[in-house]
Amino acid sequence: MAVEVLLPKIGLTMQEGTIDEWLVPTGAVVTEGEALLRLATDKVDVDVEAEAGGLFHPVVPAGTTVPAGALIGWLLAEGERPPDSAGEPAGAVTSTTTVAPPVDRVGDRLLSSPNARRVAAAADVDLTVMRGTGPGGRIVSEDVEDHIAALAAPPGRASSPLVRKLAKERGIDLSEVNGTGPGGRIRRADLDAALPVPETTAPARSTEVIPLTGMRGTIARRMHASLQEMAQLTHGYEVRMDAVVSLRDRLKEEWSDSDLPVPSINDFLLKAAALALREHPLLNATVREDGIHLLDDIHLGFAVAVPGGLMVPVIEDAAELSLTRIAERTRALAEAARTGRISPAQLDGATFTVTSLGGYGVDFFTPVINPGNVAILGVGRLRDGVEWTDDKPLRTRVLTLSLTFDHRAVDGAPAAEYLRTLSELLSRPLRLLV
């Protein structure tokens, strides 16, 4: 009996995913537990295993983005064909939500949707003379309707409602347009050809198009929504790092023969950021319809650059962890993110985020708040500064913090107080070791 292959929902927040690659060819024998496809979501790329065995038959091509739970293929018995959705009883595959219906075969060569066949049968027109515009050349109901309209209209006058609307907007007389579609039907491309060539420099041609799908598309949507829904403001604040640099140098020397991980500059900042949130709970909050909710737990997200985007692994209860434990967690999570082995659970639940561009030579920037949070801390590069004492210059080690906060929940003064507390913690870093 045919077994449905549905796009799995990975994590509570996943809405859609992109089939990055089918890992087995059409018609191959698949065993239960065998890797079937490479799935790209907004947060992670994972291999999806088959939940049953059988001959594999995909219904959507690689590169397709579909919602969670959509039908994407079948696992069939020897000699079995994919179910015909047009003749299935209620509750069969036709009830499954998909981006495109399962591919159906008409006769021995044409692909068409069930609705296209119904429309064609009602109008008594032949599907074999039509050109499909759906996935894989599949004939859809719009193709049938266009064909019927082309047969009914005089030559050179047939067109779709969209083409007629565009012609009106552009001031084009359809009677003067040469239609190149079936039966002289006017297409959108014919309208474009009828427009006069503008006497301007041709636009720059793109050499590559990066689809806004998967992780890239989700980042685009979330960041746009963040800026649309929040009143975001950024404070820049310079902090002295002399004590942290000195302590870290001592730890590298004293722990050289041990298994203890030497904390990075960012590890010190993560620990200090978490402790400062205890004193400034307004920064560890979320805005909901009924008000500002102060969160009890401090779960710290930290940004990790990966090919094609950005991931934000989460250190749970960061304020309760020792600095060495935070160092262990950041290394393990960052490595898992970069190698595609991180789980969705490790990317959920951040109440505050830290992101660093110091490694790229950036001093100050304006990080965008992750939706659901009210603040994000940006970390600039560690650099030399100067402090004047009795008219004598003293070399210092400094960096700039960029705190973006949601002005709906936090005013400028409390945000500045948070940065001051953070600076004080970094000035006496021995307290961060415990």
C-alpha positions, 0 to 999 in steps of 0.5 A: 500500500502506498505510504505518504512522504510528508514534510516533517515539522522540525521544531515548534516554530517551523512553518515551511522548509525547502527540499534542498536535495533528494538523496535517492533517485526516483524509483530507487528502493528505500529502506526504513531509516535511510536518508531520503532528503536534505531539508533546509529550514529557517534555522537548520539544514538536516537529513530527513529519514524515510519512515517506511520502506518502498520504491521512492516517487517524489511529487515535488522537485528539489528546490521547492519550498513547501509548508510543514506537513505537505505531501512531497512523495510516495513510497510504493510497493513493487508494481504499484503506481502513485494514487490518482488524487482525482479518483480517490475517496474523501480523506485520501491524499487530496486532503493533504496540504501541499504547495502544488497538488501531486503530479498526475499522469494523463494518458502516457505523457501529459501531466495535469491537475484534477481541477484542470481535467474537470474544467477541460471535460466540462468545456469539452476541450482536448488537453493534449493541445495545451501547454502546461505552465505548472511545475514540470510542465503540468497543465493547471486549470488556468492553462485550460481557461486561457485555452478556452478564452483563446478559442472563443475570442477573435484572432489578436483579441484574446487575452487573460484578465491580467493582460487586459488590466495591464494593457489598460494601465499602460494605455495599450490598445489590444487591437494593435497588439500581435498575439503570439499565444495559442490562436493569436492569444495576447500574452504579457510578453506581447504587451512588453514587446508593444511598449516603446523602447525607453531612451535610457541606459539599460539596467544592470544585468544580474549574474546570479539570483539568490532565492529568498527561501529557507534560512535566507528567506526566513531571516529576511522576513523576521528582520523586516518584521522586527523593524516594522513592529518595534521602535528600535533605538541603539546606544553605543557605549565604550568599555575598558577591557584591560582587566579582562585581557590581563586575566585571560592572559593569566588563565592561558598561562596557568591553564596551559597544562589543564583541560579547562577551556580558556574563555574568549573575550566573547565568553567574558561578555556573555557571562557579564551580559547575563549577570547584568540582566539580573539587575535590569530585568526590563532588558530580559522581557517580551512584549505581548498584547496585554503588556510587557512580560518580564521573564524569569529565565535568562537564556542567552542567544549568541549569533554564529555566522554560517554559509547562507545566513546566521544561526543563534544557538541558545545557552540556557540559564546563562547567569547560573553557569560558570565562565568555563561552562559558558566557554564549553557551551559556546564552542560546542554549539558554534561547532554544531551550527557550522557543521549542520548538526545543531538541533532545533531545540538548541536554537529556540528560547533566547530571551536576549541575544549577543552578536559580535562583529569584532572579528571583522574589524567593526567597532559600532553597528546597529544590530536588529532585535530578534522578534520576541526579545526587547534587546540585542547587544552588539560587540565591536573589535578589541582595540587600543585606546588612550586615557590621559593621566596628569597630561600623560597618555596611557594605552588602554584596551577598549571595545564598543558595545552597541545595544539596540532596544525596543523603545516600547518596553525600555527607555533610553536611561534604563538601557544606558544603566544596563550598559553601565552595569555591564561595564562595571562587571567587565572592569572586575572580571574575577567575579565572572569566573564563578 
